[in-house]
Amino acid sequence: MASSERQGGIHLPSVNGKTRILGVFGFPVEHSLSPAMHNAAIAALGFNYLYIPFSVLPEDIGPAIRSIVSLGIIGVNLTIPHKERVLPFLDRIAPEALAVGAVNTVHNDKGQLVGYNTDGEGFAGPLKALCYELAGKRAVVMGAGGAARSVVFRLVRENAAVTLVNRTLSRANRLAEEARSAVAGAQVDCLSFTDLAGLREALAGAELLVNTTSVGMSPHDNDMPPIPPESLHPALLVYDLIYSPRETRLLAVARAAGCKTLNGVGMLVYQGAAAFEIWTSQRPPIDVMQAAVERQLAAAGNQ
Ligand code: ATR
């Protein structure tokens, strides 16, 4: 059944006794693009599901997550600040989520709560769509926080060599060590942003540059990560996980240098599509989800 119907001149969601619930737990959750993205996919497929944002305080994640079973909710996404805190409350955790130490998708599998992390698949999805092969590539990844973890684990698993660049070198070293012990043969080395010579050399030999830091995110649109702009070259694909603004200063500079560029909209859509498939066993329409995200961003003034 379609997810909305016209009645007396207004659109009503087609909620009935058989409607199944999906959602996102976050705090804050008001700016999440996931409800629009998932409800668009639900409508396109004609499923009787509804995807709802739940504002869950950090200290309430335990009871909230267990309520999924008692309320018969099919599954939820998790966003800030729940991705790491949720682990003790789950019955099972998929290997990638366990390795990364964070869960962004929970599935109620016949009363068992299973945690997944689809961020790595979200990161790889737009590259696969471009037929961009990661194996054997050299990637420079900026940042060593939560977002970097999924990216680095996926890159080394796909046999790409990684140079991790972070403001705090010790944090990069820790992540590199974890990636090396999780994936046999993982090639990861680390640099600080202050090592300009090292950074120039790494960028000259790289095919992929990924920004996982928040530098350049709205409202700080004029900022860019501290790399030498003259080191950007046309053989480099520059992938910024930020989607607001859709073209960060880093991407604008990269485009001017002749690089191919990707923003974070694709990663958002592909991580959502992977979650949707876990919950429903159905691959959702990527183009519909992407259009819904673009509409939301445009409505929020991020043209
Ligand atoms: P997320 O989960 O979004 O990755 P995070 O865990 O707070 O967020 O990590 C943010 C990343 O952006 C870190 O790598 C951080 O560098 P530090 O480890 O040195 O803190 C990086 N970052 C944030 N602001 C930065 C800035 N102004 N310059 C350089 N790096 C910055």
Boltz pocket constraint, residues with backbone or C-beta under 6 A from the ligand:
constraints:
  - pocket:
      binder: B
      contacts: [[A, 142], [A, 143], [A, 144], [A, 145], [A, 146], [A, 147], [A, 148], [A, 166], [A, 167], [A, 168], [A, 171], [A, 212], [A, 213], [A, 214], [A, 215]]
      max_distance: 6.0
